[in-house]
Amino acid sequence: MSQQQKALFLQSKQGQFAVGSRSIPKPGRGELLVKIYSAALNPVDYKIQESGIFVETYPAILGVDIAGIVDEVGEGIRTFVKGDKVFTHGSFSNDQAAFQQFTLAVAEFTAKIPENLGYDDAATIPLGFDTASAGLYSDVYGIGLTPPWAEGGFKKYSGNPIVIMGGSSSVGSYVIQLARLSGFSPIIATASPKHEAYIKSLGATHVFDRHLSADDLKAAVSKVTSSPVEVVYDAISLPGTQQVGWSLLGPKGALILTLPASVKEDEGKERRAIPTFGNPHVQQNKSLYSGSRAKLGKWVEDGTIKPNRHEVLPNGLEGIPKGLERMRRGEVSGIKLVAHPQDTK
Ligand SMILES: NC(=O)c1ccc[n+]([C@@H]2O[C@H](COP(=O)([O-])OP(=O)(O)OC[C@H]3O[C@@H](n4cnc5c(N)ncnc54)[C@H](OP(=O)(O)O)[C@@H]3O)[C@@H](O)[C@H]2O)c1
C-alpha cells in the first residue's frame, strides 16, 4: 500500500471540512514532492466552501500557499534537490493543494527559502505576491507595466502616483512593495489607521483611513499629488471600494481589481477596470511568474520584499476551519493566518 498522509477535506460542495487520510502522491516530470511545514489561508478558501466556486471534484483539498522541504524530485529537475527548503504556489487540485502534509509542487513556480526566513514567513508570499504582480505587470490579467525584475523595469514609473485600496491586506501589502520597486511616487494606501506605520515600512508614502468617504479621500489624494492618478489597485474590490477607486482615477486611468468588476466602464473605454488573476498555473501567466521566481528568492533574502506578518493557528490541519471562519467574519486584520500540517494529531 502506498504511504498515507493526513489532509483536510472539504467533503462536498458547500459542505463541511474534516481531516482524513490519503496517499502521498508521486512527483511526475517537472514536479517536486514537498513535505509541508506551513500552509497559509486565503479568503478564496472560505469563499469556495461558502459558495461552491472554482472546485468541481469532491472531496476537495484547498489552500495554495505552501512552504516546506523537498522530499522527492521528479524527472527533469536540476534546480532543486531533496532537502531544499522551498515555497510554492499550489492549485485547487488535490495533489497540488496546501491543506495536507505532502503536496506536489510545479518546480517552475517554486523558489528556495533563504536561510534568514522561516517556513511561516515564506508561506505568506505566493498568492499575495502573484496577485499583486499579475495586476500590475500581466498583459492579460493586468495593466501590462514592465516588471521591476525585467530589463528597464526597475523604478521605470518614477514620479507617477498610485493609489492602493486595502494596503494592509495580503495582496495590498505586496502591491505597495512592487509599486516601490517600480518607482511609483507618491504611493498612497488606504487602511485602518492602526496599520499606518507598518504600511509605511513597506513603502507607502501616505496612508489614509479606509473609512473616509469618497469625497474626503479624493480631497486628501489631491493634496498629495496634482498629477492625475492613472493607476488604482483595489486589493479589496468590494462594490464600495471599487466605486471610490473609480472616482479617484484620472481620465485615462486603470482600476485593477481582485474581484469581478462592479463599476461600469466609460463609453469608448477611456478609463479601464481590469480584474486580475494571480494564478501561475494558467498559460497566460506562466512567463510572468517564471521571471519573478528567478528574482523573488534574492529579494526576500535581502529584505527588498517583506513577507506578510503572520499568526500560527493551533492544532495543525484541524485549526484551519476556525481560521477561515475568522476570515469570513472580517476579523483578520493586517496579518496572514498560517497552519502547520505536520502538527495534526
Ligand atoms: N483575483 C485573484 O486572483 C485574487 C487573488 C488573491 C486574492 N483575491 C481577493 O482579493 C481580496 C483580498 O485578498 P487578501 O488575501 O489580500 O485579503 P486579506 O489580507 O485577508 O484582507 C484583510 C484586510 O482587508 C482589509 N480591508 C477590508 N475591507 C477593507 C476596505 N473596505 N478598505 C480597505 N481595506 C479593507 C482589512 O484592512 P484593515 O485591517 O486595515 O481594516 C484587512 O487587513 C479578497 O477578496 C480575495 O478573495 C483575488
The ligand as a Gaussian input file, in Angstrom:
#p B3LYP/6-31G(d) Opt

LIG

0 1
 N       -8.184000      37.621000      -8.379000
 C       -7.282000      36.892000      -7.740000
 O       -6.508000      36.136000      -8.342000
 C       -7.181000      37.031000      -6.240000
 C       -6.052000      36.527000      -5.577000
 C       -5.923000      36.743000      -4.201000
 C       -6.940000      37.399000      -3.507000
 N       -8.053000      37.801000      -4.177000
 C       -9.128000      38.506000      -3.463000
 O       -8.566000      39.741000      -3.040000
 C       -9.151000      40.159000      -1.822000
 C       -8.034000      40.440000      -0.819000
 O       -7.359000      39.234000      -0.501000
 P       -6.265000      39.231000       0.650000
 O       -5.765000      37.872000       0.815000
 O       -5.307000      40.323000       0.397000
 O       -7.186000      39.619000       1.904000
 P       -6.852000      39.747000       3.447000
 O       -5.417000      40.043000       3.676000
 O       -7.437000      38.615000       4.191000
 O       -7.755000      41.048000       3.781000
 C       -7.855000      41.514000       5.085000
 C       -7.611000      43.017000       5.061000
 O       -8.630000      43.636000       4.277000
 C       -8.684000      44.981000       4.695000
 N       -9.969000      45.573000       4.307000
 C      -11.196000      45.032000       4.465000
 N      -12.125000      45.898000       3.989000
 C      -11.463000      46.985000       3.532000
 C      -11.876000      48.226000       2.928000
 N      -13.158000      48.496000       2.740000
 N      -10.914000      49.094000       2.566000
 C       -9.603000      48.835000       2.768000
 N       -9.160000      47.699000       3.363000
 C      -10.088000      46.798000       3.735000
 C       -8.501000      44.921000       6.200000
 O       -7.887000      46.140000       6.490000
 P       -7.749000      46.826000       7.911000
 O       -7.333000      45.749000       8.854000
 O       -6.678000      47.848000       7.687000
 O       -9.058000      47.434000       8.282000
 C       -7.629000      43.663000       6.411000
 O       -6.298000      43.978000       6.767000
 C      -10.102000      39.020000      -1.409000
 O      -11.407000      39.319000      -1.839000
 C       -9.573000      37.831000      -2.182000
 O      -10.549000      36.838000      -2.392000
 C       -8.191000      37.637000      -5.516000

